Amino acid sequence: MNSSSSLPDAKFTPEADSSVLQIWGGHPLRGHVKISGAKNSALVIMAGTLLCSGDCRIRNVPLLADVDRMGQVLSALGIRLTRHGDILDINASEITTSKAPYQLVTQLRASFFAIGPILARLGVAQMPLPGGCAIGARPVDLHVRGLQAMGAEVQIEHGICNAYVPGSSNRLKGAKIYLDTPSVGATETLMMAATLADGETIIENAAREPEVVDLANFCNAMGAKIQGAGTSTITIVGVPKLHSIDYTIIPDRIETGTFLVAGAITRSELTLSPVLPEHLIPVIAKLREIGVTIIEESPNCLRILPAETFKATDIETLPHPGFPTDMQAPFMALLTLAEGDSLINESVFENRLRHASELNRLGADIRVKGNAAFVRGVKMLSGAPVLGTDLRASAALVLAGLAAEGQTTVQGLHHLDRGYDRFDMKLQQLGARILRVGDVPADTELASNSSNPPASIST
C-alpha cells in the first residue's frame, strides 16, 4: 500500500519468503531505537474506520505486511486509502460490499474484526473465518455469541460467517455480554459493533490490553461513548453516527520489549523512544529480575545498560496486565544464556513453543513438555541455519543469532515482516552485522559457518 495504490511492498509478497537474514553474531549494539506504532492497534483501528462515514487520518502507522493486507481488505470493501510515510488517510463514506474477500481474510486474523463495524454500518456482513500465525486455536465463537446477544442472526457455512440484523432498522441492540475468556479480538469486535447500536452495551470479563484502550480512545475521539476500557468491564452507549478524526497510534509495546531483549542478549547499551513504560511493567520487571538495568530516562524514553551475567527466572504468560505471550519467545532466547534453570509456561496459546527446537539448533538446552519449556542456561550459542515458525519466534531467532558465535541464517521472514517495521534495518543502524539476502531457492541447504561478514553492510 502506498500513496497511489493498496498493493503491498514487494518484499511482503509470498515470493519474498525465499529471502533470508544472515547474521554474524557477537557484535554489541549501540544507539537509539525509534519505536514504531503498535501493530495490533493499527490493524483494529483500520477496521474501526469503517464505523465513520467521513475521512479518518491515522498517524504513526507501522510499515508491515499485515497493515498492507488489512489495507487490501478495506479496499476490497470499497474503502479509499492513501498512505504517505506513517500517515494513512482512509475514507469509508461508501462501503460498496458487505462481503470481505476469502483469500485476504484467511491470511490475516485481525481482518475478521471488521465484521463488527460492517454489521453496525450496514446491518449485514459476510466474513470468512480468519487466518494468521499457527500458534493455536483462536475460535470466533465469542465474537459470534456477542453479536447474537446484540440481536444479530449469525450462521457459519462453508467457512463463511454470515451475519445480519433482522428488522427494518438494520441497527444492533445494546446488550449485556459476558466473555468466557478475556479475548482481545472479541472485546474489540463487540466494542466497535456497540458504538452504533441502539442502547447500552456492557462487556464483562473484557480484555484489558493497551491496544483495546487505544481503540476505545480512537472511537471516543470520533464521538463514541465508551467507558471502562482497560478494566474488565466496558460500557458503550450507542450513538447514531461517528465523525471524522485525526488520530495517532500508541507505540508498539512488543517491539519495545523485543529491542530491550536485543540490548540485553548482546550486552549492549540502547535507548528506546517513544515508549509507554506503563505498558511494559511485567517485561521490565522480568528483565530487572534477570539482572538487566533499565532506566526511565524520561516519561517516553527507556535506556538499557549491559549486564555481564543473567539470572534464571520463571515466566508464565497471561492476559494483560500479566506477562505478554508475544514476549515469551524473545525471553526464551535470552534465558538460554542465563545461569541456572528457567521454566516458561505458555498458558495463552497451546502451540507456541515450536521455536524451542530451533533455539536448540543454535546450542540451547531446552526441553518442552506440553505447554512448558525447561531452559537450562548454556555458556554460548553457535550460529546455525534456523526457521522462524511464527512472528515472535522469528524475532527470537534473530535475537539469538545476534548473540551466537559465527553465522546464523534465519528463514521464514514473511512471519517477521508481518509484525516488525523494518526490523533488520533498525538492527543494522545499531551496529548489528545483519544482511537480508533474497531469492534463495527453497530447496537450498543453508550451511552455517563462522565466516566474516562483508566489510560493510549498508543501512
Secondary structure, DSSP 8 states (H G I E B T S, - for coil): --SS-----GGGSGGGGG-EEEEE-----EEEEE--B-HHHHHHHHHHGGGBSSEEEEES----HHHHHHHHHHHHTT-EEEEETTEEEEE-S----SB--HHHHTT-GGGGGGHHHHHHHHSEEEEE------SS---SHHHHHHHHHTT-EEEEETTEEEEE--SSS---B--EEE-SS--HHHHHHHHHHHHTSBSEEEEES----HHHHHHHHHHHHTT-EEE-TTSSEEEEE--S-B--EEEE--B-HHHHHHHHHHHHHTT-EEEEES--GGGGHHHHHHHHHHT-EEEEEETTEEEEE--S--B--EEEB-STTSB-GGGHHHHHHHHTTSBSEEEEE--S-TT--THHHHHHHTT-EEEEETTEEEEE--S--B--EEE--SHHHHHHHHHHHHHSBSEEEEE-HHHHHHHSTTHHHHHHHTT-EEEEE----TT-----------S----
